[in-house]
């Protein structure tokens, strides 16, 4: 029974990584085959006996040499893992350099910072006389910065002659050193020119592999920096415009806002809430384990109730900042949840009428409806003095229809623009605009407020303008 269990555990990778071992075995046996044949043949010829037993000696020699070489290669791998870092320190300094470079480059915010980090890293490991950052403009057929020096002119001519074959992350053999293609902006390639080594030796294979890896890392970071700079320019141009920002700008701002809400809710839950729970339990333990006078017991009980109130308030704040399971609940249940929560602390009645939503909305749109309802109910509690609020939610020809109506004091439509900021309605209007929706406000003094929203349905996982998906704000 025991051998069967052992065999099962081995073949199912629960005892050994059998796939890894078999792969190594195939590799080492393949390497050992030809040398074993040659050595066995040499041994057989050298010790050829007159009794005609050459074949048996050949087979015996082959098996011994073959098994011995395979075991030797296995042993060599284990020895390499232990002693290679000590014997070949230069090779492992490249690995340390890559680790250090990846940590430093994570703090980079500008192209100039990336160039500085890359230059410092190369200077630490390679004895080179020149590290220059060049721009090769394919459309203008020019390289800059450049001077009249012979090396620079020859290098510029070479780069212009080969620019059509450039690819990001490429390592180029230049007449006077190496070139790393680390970035591209439209028709401009950013090339790092590394001069010849000061000890007049060629770049070895380890150095070339290290430089190629550095070029790939740098090209990825450069591309991200270029995208960020472009996004910042677009945002600045939008801010300078007199009209309302574009929907994609508003949408991105709301995504960032939701992300910050999520982080703040997580911080409150993991720090302040846990601390309050700890102090509450310690106080409860003290009250149970020690005899207390009636006066002291009453005072501690009041403190205990106060701690419970604080814990409840922190939980409520966390739920408001980041409502749990919105995506799992769906838009109808999300609205029902906030209505149920609101009814416990307000004096007006909320009536909600909805029809089943056939499409699976993405989390961004569900969150938008949730926030809109949250703001409207908060506004009604503070300003409307309403008795009954009616909410409607349904699909109308692939459009999401939402309607809010109250019987409160209403407002003057003419002066509504000035009231938006005060009543939080501007945020609702911008949130609807960010999702390419339409919103209308109808109100008169003493006749309540009606808000109607119509927005296109956003299907789960759909990609929209500028590649923003519905779950974008979940990225931390």
N, C-alpha and C positions, 0 to 999 in steps of 0.2 A: 504493500500500500504506500509506503514512504517514497519509493522511487517514482511512483506514478504522480504523487502530489508534487514532488520536486520537479519532475518533467513539466507538469502543468504550469507551475509558478514560473519556471524559466521561459517557456514558450509564450506565456501571456505577459511577459515583461514585468511581472510582479516581484521577481527575485533578482534578475539581472536585466540589463538593457540588451536583450539578445540581438536586436537588429544592429545596434552599434558594434557588438562583438563580432557578429558574422560579417559585417562590412569590412572591419579591420582584418579579419581572417582572410577574406577573399583578396584583399589588397596585398597583404604580406605574402600570401602563397603565390600570387601572380609574380611579385617581385623576386621571389626565391626560386622560381621554376628554372629559368635559364641558367643562372649561376650554379644551381645544384646539378643540372645535367652536365654542364661543362666540367665541374669539379669531379663528379662521379666518373665521367669518361676518362679524365686525366689519371685518377687514382687507379682505375681498372687497367689502363694501358701500362702504367708504371709497375703495377704488381701483377702482371699477367702470368697466370700459372699454366704449366704444361698439361694439367689434367682436364682442360677444357671447361673450367667453371667460371669463365669470364662473365657470362650473363648474370649468374647469381651474385657475383661480386659487384657487378655494376648496379644491380637493383639494390643490394644491401647498402652500397656506398651512397646511392642516390637518396634512399630513404633517410639515412643518417644525416647527410648534408642538408637535405630539404627541410626536415624537422628542425635541425639545429639553426638554420638560417631564419626560419619563421619565428622560432622562439627568440632568436637574437634581435629581430626587428621589433617584436613586442617589448623586449627588455629595453631596447634603445628608446622607444617612445616614453617609457616610464622614467628613464634616466634623463631624457631631454626635459621633461616637465620639472624635474628637481634641480638640475644643474645648469641648464641652458641659460636661464636669466643671469647666473653668476659669470658664466664663461663668455657670453655674448651680450655685454651690457649695452652696447650701442643699439642693438636691435630693439631692446626693451625700453630704451630711452625714447624711441619713436612712439611706442605705445603710450608711454607716460605723456609725451608731448600731445598726442591726439586727445587724451583724457583732459589735459590742462586746457588745450585749445577749445574743446567743446564746452568746458565750464566758463571760460572767459567770453566766448562768443555769445553765450546766452545773455550776457549783460549788454551786448552791442545794440545801440539804438540808431546809429548813423553809419553811412558808408565810410566816412573817415575813421570811425572807431574800428570797423572791421579791418581796414587796411593797416591800422596801427597794430592790432592784435596779431595779424598774420605776419607782418614784418618782424615783430619782436620774436615770434615763435621760430621763424626761419633763422634769424640771427643767432638764437641760442643753440641751434643744432648744426648748422652748416657754416663752414668757413668760406663765405662768398664775399666778393668785393663790391657787389652791386645788387641792390634790391630797388627796383623802380616800377611804379604803377603807370601804365600807359593806357591811352584810349585810342583805339583803332576805329576811325569813322569810315564805314563802308561806303556811304553815299557820297561823302566829300572826298574820299580817297586821300585821307590824311591821317597822320599819327602825331599825337601830342601828349605831353610836352617832349620836344626834341630839340637838339642843338646841332651844330655843324661838325661835331666830332665824328670821326670815321666809323667807330663802332655803332653809334646811334643811327647814322645814316644807312649803314648796311642793314641793321636790324629793322629799321622802318621800311626799307624796300622789301625785305623778306616778309614782314608781316602783311604788307599791302598785297603782295603777290599770292599769299596763301589764305587771306581772310575769308574767302568764299567757303573754305573747308572747315572753318572754326566750329567747334561745338563746346557748349558749357562743360567745364570740368576737364577739358583736354590738356595734355602736357605736350608742348611743342618744342622740338629741337631747334634752337636758334643758332645762328653763326657764332654768337658769343654768349653761350649759356643756354638756359631753358626759359620757356614761357608758360605760364598757367592762365588759362581762360577762366576767369572767376565770375564774370557777369556780362549781361547784355541789356542795353537800353535802346530800344528801337533799332537803329542801324549802327549803334556804337557798341563795340566789344571792349570790355575792361580786361587788360592783360597784365599780369605780374611778370616782369622781366627779372630773372635771377641770373646774375653774371657768373663767370667762370669761378671755380674754387681757387682760393688763394694759395693752396698747396699744389696747384697745377695737376691734380688728379681728376679723373672723370667721375661723374656721379655714379655710385654703385647701385645695384638693383634694389637694396633696402631703401636707399635715399629716394630713388625714383618712385617706388611704391608709396612711400610716405608722402611725397609731394603730390602724387595723384589723388591720394585720399584727402589731403588738405585742400586741393583744388575742388573736389566734389563737395566737401563741407562748405567751403567758402561760396561756391556758386549757389547753393541752396539758401544760405543766409542772405546773400546779395539779392537774390530774386525776391525774398520776403521783404527786405528793406525797400526795394524798388516799388513793390505793391503798396507797402505802408505809406511811402512818400506820395505815391499817386493818390491814395485815398485821402491823405491829409490835404493835398492840393484841391481835390474835389470838394472836401468839406469847407475849406476856406472860401472857395468860390461860391458855394451855396450860402455861406454866412453873409458874404458881401452883397448878395442879391436882395432886392427890396421885397420881392414877393415871398410867399411861404416856401419853406424848404421842400425839396423833392421828397416823394414818398419813401424812396430808399434811404434817405438820410434820417427821416423820422423813424423809420422801421429799425434802422441800426441803433439809434439812440434808445429806443424802447427795449431792444434786445440786450443792450449793455446794462440798462437800468434793471431789467429782470435778473440778469446775471449777478449784479451787485446785491440785489435783494436776497437772492439765494445764498450768497456768501455770508451776508450779515445774519440771516436766519440760522445758518449752520454755526456761525461763531457764537451767537446767543445761546443756542441749544447746547453746544458742547462746552461752554465755559460758564456763563452766568447762571443758566438754569441748573446745571449739575452742581455748582457750588451751593445754590440755594437749597437743593434737595439734600445735599450732604449736611448742611447746618440744621435743616428741619429734622432729619433723622437723629442727629446727635442730641438735639434738644428733646426730642421725644424719648430717646433712650435715658437721658438724665432724669426726666420727669417720672419715668417708670421705675428706675433703679434706686432712687433716693427719696426718703421721706421729706415732704415739703409742708410748710405751714400753709394755711388756707390763703393768706394774702399773697405769699410768694407764688403759690400754685396758680392763683387767678392771673397774676401778672405774666407768668410764663405762658399760660394758656392764651393770653391776648397776643403775646409775641409769636406764638405758634400759629395762631390764626392769621396774623399779619404776614408771616412767611408764606403761608398757603396762598394768600391773596397775591403776593409778589410772584410766586411760582405760576399761578393761573394767568397773571397778566403777561409774563414772559412767554408762556405757551401761546396765548392769544396773539401776541405780537409776531411770534415765529410763523404761526399759521397765516396771518395776514401778509407777512412779507413773502412767504413762499407756501402757497396752499398745497397740501400734500395730495398726490395721486390725481391731479387734474386730468392728465392724459388717460389714465385708466377709467376715470369716472365718465368722461365725455362731457360735452357742453351742457346738456340738459341737467344732468346730475350735479354738475359744478354750480349752475345757477340755483338749483334747489338747495344745495348745501349752504351757499351764502345767504339765501333767504331764511333758512332755518336758523342759522347763526344770528342773523340780524334781528329776527322776531323776538329773541330772548331779551333784548335790551332797548327796544323802541316801543312807542305807543301807537303806531299806525299799523294797519293790516296790509299785508302784501299778498296779492293774488297773482298766480303765475299760470299762464296758459301756454302750452307747447304742443307741437306735433313731433313725432319721431324723426330724428335726423338720420337719413339713410347713409349719407357719406361719413367716412371717418375723418373728421377734421384734424388738422395737425395741432400740436400743442400750443403753438404761437397764437393761433386764432382762438382756441379755447381760452387761453390766458387773457387775450384781449377782451373777449366778452365778459369774462369773470371780473376783470378790472373795471370795465365800464359799469357793470351792475353794482359793483362795490362802491364806486364813486357816486353814482346816482343815488343809491340808498343812503350813503353818508351825507350827501348834499340835502336830501329830503329830511333827514333827521335834524340837521342844523338850521335849515332855512325855510323849508316848504310849509311847515305847520299843517301837514296833510293828515287825513284820516284813513284814506284808502289809496294804495298804489297798485297799479295793474301792469304786469309785464307779459309780453308775448314774444315767442321765439319759434321760428319755423323756416323751412326752405321754400323758396319761390323761384322756380325755374333756374336751379343751380346758383341762386343767390341766397345768402343768409339774411333773413329779415328779423329785426328786433325792434320792439316798440315799448316805450316807457310812458306811463301817464299817471299823474297824481291830481288830487283835488285840493291842492294847497293854495297859497296866496298868489302864486304866479309871479310874473315880472313883465316889465315893459320891453317889448321886442325891440323898439328903437334903441334902447339903452343896453341891450343885451351884451354887445361887444365889450362894454366896460365892466360888465358883471362876470364875464367869463373867468378871469383870473381869480376873482374873489370866491367864486362858487366852484372852481375846479372843472368847469365845463370846457375850458380851452384844451386841457389835457385829453379829454374824451374826444374832442374834435380832431386833434392831432393824431391820436391813436387810430381813429377810423381812417384818416387820410393816409396813414402809413401802410394800411392794408388795401389801398385803392378803393375804399368804400365811400359812401355818401351819407351825410347826416343832416337832419333838418330839425329846427327847434320851433315850436308853436306855443305861444303863451300870451296871456293877457292878465292884467291886474285882477286878482280875485277869482280867476278861472283856471288855475293850475298850470302845469307844464306838460307838454307832450314832446317826446324825443323819438324820432324814427331813424333807424340805421339800416342801410342796405349795403352789403359787401359781398364780393365774389367768394365762393367757397374755395378754401385752400385745402387740397387733399393731402393726407399724410405722406411725407417724403417728397413732395413736389418741389422742384427747384425753380426759383423765381429770379427776378432781376438781380444782377451782380452775383448770382450763385448762392444767395442766402437761402438756406433751407429752413423748414419749420422749427427744427430743434436747435438752431444755431446758438441760442443763448444758453444752451446747456453746456457749451464749451467753457471750461474754466480758464 
